[in-house]
Each structure stands twice: as C-alpha cells, then as structure tokens.
Amino acid sequence: MSLSLAAPSAFCGNLLVPLSRCTSCFEFDFRLQHSRGFHHSRSRRTSFKLIRNPRSSRRRGISCSVTEPHNDSDEKEKEADKNGDIQPLEDTSEQTVPPPVEARQLNKFSDENKDQNDEQMDNQDVASGSPLPGVKPQQLDEAIKIPKETIEILKNQVFGFDTFFVTSQDPYEGGVLFKGNLRGQASKSYDKIAKRLKDKFGDEFKLFLLVNPEDDKPVAVVVPRTTLQPETTAVPEWFAAGSFGLVTVLTLLLRNVPALQSNLLSTFDNLNLLKDGLPGALVTALILGVHELGHFLAAKNTGVKLGVPYFVPSWQIGSFGAITRIRNIVPNREDLLKVAAAGPIAGYSLGLMLLLLGFVLPPSDGIGIVVDASVFHESFLAGGIAKLLLGNVLKEGTAISVNPLVIWAWAGLLINAINSIPAGELDGGRISFALWGRKASLRFTGFSIALLGLSSLLNDVAFYWVVLIFFLQRGPIAPLSEEITDPDDKYVAIGVTVLLLGLLVCLPYPFPFTDETLTSF
C-alpha cells in the first residue's frame, strides 16, 4: 500500500497507526514535492515499511530505507544552484502512485486485526504442567473468566519491578499464570502483591505464588475465588465420620480381646468379653485423640480449617489413625508443617511416656502379659528401650511378663508412625512437602508406596496400608498460597524429628538379646 503526500508545508492532520495492533506489512511511499521558496538540492524518496515479526504477535519491526534516484536532472539542479536560480521539480509520481489512503481507514483495519488477535488469545491452550495440583478443572462460565482489561491491570498495577516482574502470561483454567522474575523475599513480595490485589479488586481473586514444575522457577497464578469452592459430598461429613468412628471403637475393643479375634462371629454371643478389651482400647484411643487434638490446636493457631476426622478401623492394630481434610488454603509451608507435625509430636510424646511407665510399673495382677522376647525385634525404638530398661532379663527365646500398658502404648506409637510415612496426604507426606517442596514430596510418595508394596508380601498391615494410601491418601496436596519460602529452622528440626521417630518405630531391632557377661568369656 502506498501513501502519497504533498510537500511538508502543505501537509496537515494526524495519522495514527498503532504499531502494537498492526498484523500486516504496510509500505508508505513519501514523495516530498517542492513548493516555491523551498530549497532542495535533490529529490529524495523515503520508504517506511512496518513488518510483523512472525515469532511474536506483539513485536513489530520498522524498516526505513532512503533511495536517491540518479538522473540527468541532478546536473541541471547543480548548475541552477550555482547561478542562484531555483527550478521547480517535475512531478513524475502522478501516474504511478495510487490515491491517498485516509488515516481512519488504517485505524479501522488495525481494529479488525486487534479483534483477530483477541480471538486467537481466547483460543490459546491453557498452560501445561499445572502448578495447581489438586484443583480439578471445572466447566467455567464466560462470566467468571478474567477479562483482558483486568489482566492488563494485574500486570501493570498489581505486579511490579519491586515484587514480581512479569515477562509472559498463559491462560490457566479460569485464571492467568504469570511467568517472570521474583524480586526480594518471596513472603514479602507475596504480601505486597496480595495487598495490591485486594485494594484493586477486593476478594474477587486469589493469588498463588508457586514453583513451576516445568522449570522450577517461580510463577504467580491469579484465579477467581469462585473456581476454588470446596467440593460437596453426597453423604454429610459428620454422618460418615460417625459411622467410621463406631466401627473403629469395635475394632479397638476386639484388638484387645484375643479370644474373640479367632472367631469374630462369636462376638455377638459374647459381648461381655468386650469389656476385657476396654482398658487397652481406651489407652490406644487416648493416644489417637491427643494426636488429633494436636492437629486442631495448631490449625487454630495458624488459621487453617480442618474437617471432621475419619477414623480408619483396622483388625490388626485397632485403627490406622484418622484422615483429616484441610478445608481452606494453607498460607505457606511453615504453617503446613506446624499443623502436620503437631499431631504426631503430641501422639509420640504421650505414647513414649506410657511405654516407659509400662516398663517401669509392675503389672497390677502380678502377671501381666507374657510375651516372647523376640517380639521386641519388631521395633527399633521398642526393642532399644526394652533392652535399656530390662537389661539381662531380656534374652532370646525367653518368655517375659510385661505390663499390658507396654503393648497398648506400643500400638499407639505404631499408629503414629504409620501416619508419619512421607507419602501423599499423610502427616509425613505433608511434612516432607513442607520441608523440601512439592517435587521432593512426590518422589518420597513414590518411594514409600513402592517400599510398602514390597513389605506387604511379608506383612498384612503393610498391605492394607499401601491400599489405603494409594486409593485415599495418594494426593496431591492442595496448593498453598505461597510455596517458595522455606520454614524456620526450629520447625524444620521438629519435622525431621517426626520422620525419624516414625522410622525408629517401624524399623526392626537388628541386635540379638543376649547376656553380654556370659558371651564375653
């Protein structure tokens, strides 16, 4: 397309060509003609070409070339200049240049190209490698998708050089995923961005500052809060939790009545025997209750909302613990660590105290429970404490009498240890996520499930537990508001302690129980 203009002295008006919206190649041919009294040494032909960069629809290149025609009239002009005469230039462009194009026609064309670009943006695929695991895709209405005007406000007014400098963006479900460079500490930058977002839009949007699983770089995700509504269940939560709780009470009682374990159908004919299992059931239930209480106290302190705990029954050890859902978005990894570690710490503390009392206090009836010494090989922690406190009394192949409190407390410690396995949404899985991030947590989950799968060939408890994790607690853990900042060192130490205690309870005691004095000769 060519555009012919008169001499500069005769040109007036504004020509607006928005470079950011131009999608084609335009060529403007400016031929400047001399008027009287306007001196020029020669005729210049200037061409401007606007070229669309095929790599990006937002970058434009401007190519400018100046051509100087050489003809016989140049010599005449020089001679005229020497003599002081000014000769008018001949107009040779009338037959080759098409009629002028008005500026509003160019603007109309650019508006049409803008509409095409917007349509391409709408048809663009959502970002791959979702950094928002656990958020299920929803059929979103157009009314709750973020409009492009709002996206520009987010880029230019909410984000900034001092917090998160946006370099690119991708649509994500009903929101937008922003890629860029994080400035300063992640926690402080998140607070600044969240405040600006709230000042601009109130509670309409939710901000996430996460790690992109594709390149391990920080990304910011802004989504409408309407897309984060919690899922509803067909059965009321309290009813399902109550049903699981009643079954768990029954299995705790049966676990402490060996006479009924061999024939479960005879339980209804011998209900009076269930009272014999009441003390053991109460001790184990007390450890479980303290465990859950620790979770709820820490959650209240950090502003995390927990659902009703679902106690999982078990024929082998009475219960597998409880499944407790987190009902809101956890602010950061440190708060997740506090909530996840509080339960096991409380359970381990009470369980260890009762275990020590069981070894120290004699049985109330003088007999207690008679067990083989080899039973303490099943736990490194229990075996080590037994060897330390019982000494030479604990010998291989020898039956010993212990206070029933030892067995009851040991069962409570085992339930805590199972929940401390670093897998999925178990307490241990949440702790590993809080300590080392999402990617490391996924690796721990895969390794733990594989190890439990191998152990299930020899242990029926491991079999039931790996099934439970795989179908109910596999995860992934729901996204946190800010997942980049590491927890404080003191909370890291608490989390590592919980994981180590879980290992000590579950790993076997490898050393033989022998009389060191006799074997030394």
N, C-alpha and C positions, 0 to 999 in steps of 0.2 A: 504494500500500500504506500503510495507516495503522497506527500503533502507539499503543496507549493505555496509559498508566502511572498508577499510583496517586500519591498525594501524595508529595513528596520524603522525608518522614520514614519512609514505608513502603516505599520503593524500595531494593532491594539487588541486587547482581550486576553482572557486567561485560558490556557489549555491545560487541563488536568488529566494526567494519565497515571493512575495508581499502579506503581510498579509491583506492589505486593499481590495484585489481583490479576495481573496480565498472564495469560496462559498461552499466547501465540507469539509469533515473531512479527514485529512491526518495523517497517523501514520508512523513515521520514527523509524526504529529499528537499532540503532547503536550498533554494536558489535566490540569493540576495541580489536585487537589482539596484542599480544606482539611480538616484534622483538628482536633480540639479543641485549643484553646490556640494555634493557629497563625493569626496575624492577617494578613489580606489585605484591601486596600481594594477590589479588584475581581478578577474572573476574567479571566485572560489566555490567549489561545490562540496558541501558538507553533508554527510550521511550519518544518521544515528540509527542504530538497529538495536531493538530490545529483544533479547534472546532468552527463551525459557530454558533453564537448566534441567535436563531430563532426570537428574538424580534427586532433585527435591523440588516440590511444587511451591516452596516458599522462598527460594533463592532465585534471583534474576541477575543476568549479566547485561551490561550496557557496552555495546561496541561502537566506537566512534572512529570514522575514517574521513580523511580530508583528501580530496583529489584535485589536482590542479591541471586543467586542460591546457595543452600547448598548441597553439595555432598561430597563424600569421598575424592576428590582431595584436598579439603581445608586442611585436616590434613597433607597430603603429602607436601603441599606448606609450611606449618608452619615448618615441620621438615627440609625441604630444606633450609629455611631461617636461621634456627639455624646453620646448617652445612656450610652455605655460598654458597651453590650450587643453581644455578638458572636453573630451568627446564622449557623448553618451554611448553606453554599451548597447549592442544589439540584443534583442530578446529572441533567443532561439529555443526557448523551452515551451512555447505555447502549443506546439504540435505534439510534443512527447509527454507532457505532464498531464495527468487526469485532473478533473475538477477538485478543488479543495474539499477536505472532509472536516465537518464541524466537530468540536471537542465533545459535545454531548453525545455524538454517535459513538465515539471511542469509550466514553464512560458507560454508555448503555451496553456496549459489547463486553466491557470488563465486569459489569454486574452479572451478565449472563455466565461468564466464566467463574465468578465467585459462587454462584448457585451450583455450578457443576462440581467445584471443589468441596462445597459443603456436603453435597450428596455423596462424594467419594469418601469423606470423613465418616459419614454415617454408616457406610457400607464396610468400613475397615474392620478387620477381625479384632477380637479382644486380645489383650496381652496374654502370651503364653507363659508357662512356668509360674502359675499363680502363687504370689506371696501371701495370699489369704487362705490358707488351708482350713478346712472345717467349715467354711462358708459355702453352702450349697448354692448353685446357680438358681435363679428364680426367673419366672416369666415376668419381666418388668414392663410396666406400662410406660408409654412415652412421657406421661406427666411427671414421673419421678426420675427421669434421666436428667443429668446435669446439662443445661443448655450451654452453648458455646460462649455466650456473653459472660456467664458465670465462670467458665474455665479461664477466660482472659483475666477476670478479676482475681482469681486464685493465683495465677501465675505472676501477675504484676503487683498485687497489693497484699496478698496473704503470704506468699513465699517471697524471698528476697535474698540479696547478697549476704546479709548477716546471718541467715538461718539455713536455707536450702535453695541453691541456685539451680533453677530448672533448665535443663538442656533439651529435653524431649518429653513427649507425653504419649500415652496409649489409652484408648478406652478400656475400661475394666468393668464388666458386668454393668451395673447402673452408675458407676463412678468413673474416676480417672486415675491412672497410675502415672505419676510424675517421676522421671529419672533426672538425676542431676548430681550436684556436688554438695555434700553436707558440710556446713561451716560450724566450727566450735563443737562443744559437747552436745551429744545427741539429746540428752534430757533437757538442757536449757533451750536448745533450738526447738524442741517439740513444744515446750511450754509457750514460747513466743508465737509459734505458728498457730497453736491451738487457741491462744487468746485473740489473735487477729481474726481467725476463722469465726470465733464466737461473736466478736464485735461486728463483723460484716453480715453474718447470716444467722446468728442465734444458735439454736440447737438443730438446725436443718441438716447439717452434715457432720460426719465423723471422720477424724483424721487418724491414720495409722502411719507410723514411721518404722519400716521393716527392712529386712535384708532380702534382696532379690535372689532367689535360689539359682538363677541362671549364671550370674557373675559375682555373687557375694558382695554386691555394692548396695549402699542404702537407697531405698526408694520410698516415696511418700504416696499414700493412697488416700483419696478422698471419696467417700461414698455417702449417699443419702442414708440417714438413720432408718428410714422406712424399710430398707433392704436388710437390716440387721435384727429384725424382730425374732424373738426366740420361738423355737418350734413348740407346737402344742401336741399333746399325746391324747390318744383316744380314751385311755383309762386315766382317771385322776391320779396324780402323783402320790398323794397320801394313801390312796387305797392300795396301789401296787406296793408301795413301801411297807405298809402294814401287813400285807399278805406275806411278803418275803420275811418280815420280822418274825411272824408267828412260826413259820417253818424253821427259821434259824434257832428259835428257842427250843423247838423239839429236837433238832439235831445236836444242840449243845447238851441237852439232858441225856440223849442216847449215847453221846460220846463218852460220858462218864458212868455208864452202866454197862459193863462188859457182858453181863448176862443177856441183855436184850439185843446186842449188836449181832449176834449169830443168828437170831430169828426175829426180824423186825415185825413180822405179822403177829407175834405173840405180845407186842407192846400193848395192844388194846385190852388184852386179857390180864395184864399185869401192870396196870397203871400205878399201883402202889410202889413199884420198884423205881419209878421215875424220880421219886423223892430222894433216892440214894445218889442220884446224879446232880442234885440241886447245888451242893457246895461247889463242886467243880465248875458247873455251868455259871454260877454267879461270879467266880473268880475270873474266868475267861471273858464273860460278858462285861465285867468291870474294866478289864484292860481294853476291850473294844470300845466301851463307852468313853473312857478317858482319851483314847485315840481320836475319836470323832469330836469330842469336846475341844481338844487342842486345835483341830481344824477350824471350828466355828469361832473360837476366841481370836485366832489370828486373822480370820476373814473379817470379823467385825472391826478389828484394829486397822485393817488396810482398806476397808470399803469394798471388799469382794463379797458378792452374794452367792451363797451356796444353796443347793436344792436339798430336798429330803434325802437322807442316806438310805440306800437299798442294801440291807444286809444279805449277803450271799450265803446260803446254807451249805454245809459240807458234811458228808457221812464220815469222813476220815478224821478231821480235826475239829468238827463242830461248826466252824464258819470260815469262810475265806475273807472275812472283813466286810467292808461296805463300799459301794460305788456311790460317790457323791458328785453331782454335776455342779459346775460353775455356771451361774445363770447370767452373769454380766461380763463385760470386757475387763480383764485384769490390766491395770495401768502399765506395769513393767515387769521385768524378770525378777527383780528383787522381791516385789510383793508376791509374785507366784511362788518364789522359794520360801518365803515366810509361811504362806498358807500350806504348801505341800509338806514342808518339814516339820511343822508344829505337831501334826498328828502322830507320826512315828516317834518323835522325840518324847512326847507325853506317854505313849504306849510303852516304849522301851524303858523309860525311867521307872514306871510302876512295875513292869514285868521283871526287870532286874532286881528291884527291891524285894519283890515277893519271892523270886528264885533264891536269893541269898537267905531270906528268912526260912525258906523251906529246907535248905541245907543245914541251917544252924539249929532250928527248933526241932525237938523230937516229936514223933507222931503222937497225937492225942490219945490214941488207944494203945500205944506202946508197940504196935506192929507196923502200922502204916501200909505202904505198898511195897511189895517185894518185886524187885526187877533185877535182871542180869546186868552186870557191869558193862557189857558190850553195848547197851542201849545208849550210853553216853558218847559212843563214837559217832553218832549221827549228827552231832552239832559241835563245831569247834568251840563255840562260846560255852555251851553247857558242859562239854567234856573238860574244858580247861578249868572252869570254876569248880567242878566236881573233884578234879584231881588236886586242885589247890586246897580245898577245904576238907576233903575226906582223906587225903594222903594215901597211906598204905592200905587203908581199908578197901579202897577201890582196886580190885585185882581182876585180871582176865579170867573169865569162866566162873566167877564167884557171884552168887546172888546176894544182894544187899537190900536192906529195908530203908526206905526214904519217906519223908513226909509227903503226902499227896500234893501239898502245895507246890512241890518242885515240878510235878507233871503238869499241874494246872497253869502255873506261871510259864512253863516252857511252851505250852500250847499257845498262850497269848503272845509270847515273843515270836513264835513261828508265824503267826498270822500277821504280825507287824513286819516281819522280814519278807514275807511273800508280797505284801503291798509295797515294799521298798525296792522291788525289782525294777531296774531302769528300763521300763518298756511302756509304750503307749501312754495312756492317761492314768496309769497307776501313780501313786505318790512318788515312787522312784523315777518314773518317766517324766513327771513334771519337774522333779528336782534336777535331773540331768539336762532337761531343756533350759531351766533357769540358770544352770551353771555354765553350760557350754554352747547353748544356742540350738536352733531348730535342726540344722543339718546333723550335728553330732547326736542329737536325741534320736533321730531316725535311724542312725547307724546302731546305737545302743538297742533300740527296739528290735531291729532285725537280728542282732546277735543274741539277744536274750530269748527271743522266740525260738531260734534255732537250737540254743542250748537246752531250753526246756523241752523241746521236741525230742532231743536225744535222751534226756533224763527220763522222759515219760516211758521209755522202753523198760526201765527198771523200777519206776516209782509211779504208782497210780495217782498220787497227789499232784505230781508234775504234769501228768496227762490232763487231768481236769482243769488245772490252772492254765495250761497253754491254750486249751479250748476256750476258756473264759476270756483270756486276753485277746485272742485272735478275733473273736466274734463280738465282744462287748467293749473292750478297753484298748483296741489297737490304735485308736486315734484317727486323724492327727489332732494335736492340741490346738484349740481355737486361737486365733491371732491375738496378740497383746497390743495395747495402744502404742507402745514403744518397745521394740525388741532389740535395740542395739546396745544400750548401756549395760555393762556387767554389774552384778550385785556387789555389795560391800564385802570386804574380806571376811569379816566375822560371820556373815551369813553363808559365805562360801564354805567356811570351816564346818558350820552346822550341817550343811547339805552333804558334804563329803563324809562326815561322821555317820549320818543316817545310812548312806550307801555301804559304808564299811561294816556297820553293825548288822545290816542285812546279810552281807557275805559271811560274817562270823557265825551267824545263827544257822545259815543254810549249808555251809561247807562242813564236811566231816572232820572229826578229830583224828589225825593220822598216827598219833604216837600210841604205843601199847601201854596198858595199865599194868605195870609190873612193880615188884618190890625192889627198889633201887639198891637197898642194903644187901639183899641176897644175891642179886645179879652182879655185884661188884667183885665177888670172890671167885 
